[in-house]
Every structure is written in C-alpha cells, then in structure tokens.
Amino acid sequence: QGASFSATVSATSDSTVSYSVTSGSLPTGLSLNSSTGAITGTESGSDTAETVYNFTITATDAESQTADRAFSITVTTGINNGGQFN
C-alpha cells in the first residue's frame, strides 16, 4: 500500500492493439495505458488488510478482434509494503 507499481501486458497483431479493463477494477491510484498496456501508478487506497483486486484486460486490434485475460494484484499493508501481480 502506498508503493509505486509498474507492469505491462502485451498482445500482438498485424495492426494497432488497444487495451482496456473490461471487468473488475485496478487498485486505487493505478491506471492502464490503453495504447501501451502499461499498468502504472502509486497505490493510494485505504485498505487495512491484504486486498486482492481481480480484473480482466481486453486487447482489441484494428479489425475488432479481441483477446481477454484475467489478472490479479494483491495489495498488502504493514511496515514492508509490497504487491504481487499475477
């Protein structure tokens, strides 16, 4: 909690790919760059216990072909802040 975070998801196509969170949500303070697939930010929620955020990211190419994948980020609290991306 309160730590900066950075991870990137990627999909390939012969055309431009865009990314969006289509279900669930990212932790407060994190955002998904729709052009690059980068998830970045500083977690700024007020969780008082370990919290798992489940979400699905959909990649869509210029031909409207889509691919979905489920992810989770675990936000922990305490002296040694940390996170886990699955």
matplotlib code that plots the C-alpha trace (Angstrom):
import matplotlib.pyplot as plt

x = [0.0, 1.3, 4.0, 4.6, 3.8, 4.6, 3.8, 3.0, 0.6, 1.0, -0.8, 0.4, -1.4, -0.6, -2.5, -2.6, -3.8, -5.6, -6.1, -9.0, -10.1, -13.4, -14.4, -13.3, -11.0, -7.4, -6.3, -6.9, -4.2, -3.2, -4.2, -3.9, -2.5, -4.8, -2.1, 0.9, -0.7, 1.3, -0.2, 1.4, 0.8, 1.1, -1.5, -3.4, -6.3, -7.2, -7.2, -6.5, -5.8, -4.4, -6.7, -6.9, -8.1, -9.3, -9.8, -9.9, -8.0, -9.2, -6.9, -8.6, -6.9, -7.9, -10.0, -12.0, -10.5, -10.3, -8.5, -9.3, -7.1, -7.8, -5.2, -5.0, -3.0, -2.6, -2.1, -0.5, -0.3, 2.3, 5.8, 7.1, 4.7, 4.5, 2.5, 2.1, 0.9, -0.4]
y = [0.0, 3.4, 1.9, 2.7, -0.1, -0.8, -3.8, -4.2, -6.5, -7.1, -8.6, -9.0, -8.3, -7.1, -3.9, -1.5, -3.0, -1.1, -2.3, -1.8, -3.1, -4.8, -6.3, -5.8, -2.9, -1.9, -0.8, 2.9, 5.0, 2.6, 3.0, 1.2, 3.0, 2.0, 2.4, 0.6, -1.9, -0.4, -0.5, 2.2, 4.4, 4.6, 2.6, 5.1, 3.2, 2.9, -0.9, -2.0, -5.7, -7.6, -7.0, -8.8, -6.9, -9.2, -7.7, -8.6, -6.8, -7.0, -6.4, -5.2, -4.8, -2.6, -5.4, -5.6, -9.0, -9.3, -11.4, -11.4, -12.3, -12.3, -10.8, -10.0, -7.6, -8.2, -5.1, -5.7, -3.3, -3.0, -1.8, -3.6, -2.6, -4.9, -6.1, -9.1, -9.2, -12.5]
z = [0.0, -0.9, -3.2, -6.8, -9.3, -12.9, -15.1, -18.8, -20.6, -24.3, -27.2, -30.8, -34.1, -37.6, -36.6, -33.7, -30.4, -27.7, -24.1, -21.6, -18.3, -19.1, -15.7, -12.1, -11.2, -10.6, -7.1, -6.4, -7.9, -10.7, -14.3, -17.6, -20.6, -23.4, -26.0, -24.4, -22.0, -19.1, -15.6, -13.5, -10.6, -6.8, -4.9, -2.8, -1.3, 2.3, 2.7, 6.2, 5.3, 2.4, -0.6, -3.9, -6.9, -9.7, -13.2, -16.9, -19.6, -23.2, -26.1, -29.3, -32.6, -35.6, -37.1, -33.8, -32.9, -29.1, -26.5, -22.8, -19.9, -16.1, -13.7, -10.1, -8.0, -4.3, -2.1, 1.3, 4.3, 7.0, 7.5, 4.4, 1.7, -1.3, -4.2, -6.4, -10.0, -11.3]

ax = plt.figure().add_subplot(projection="3d")
ax.plot(x, y, z, "-o")
ax.set_aspect("equal")
plt.show()
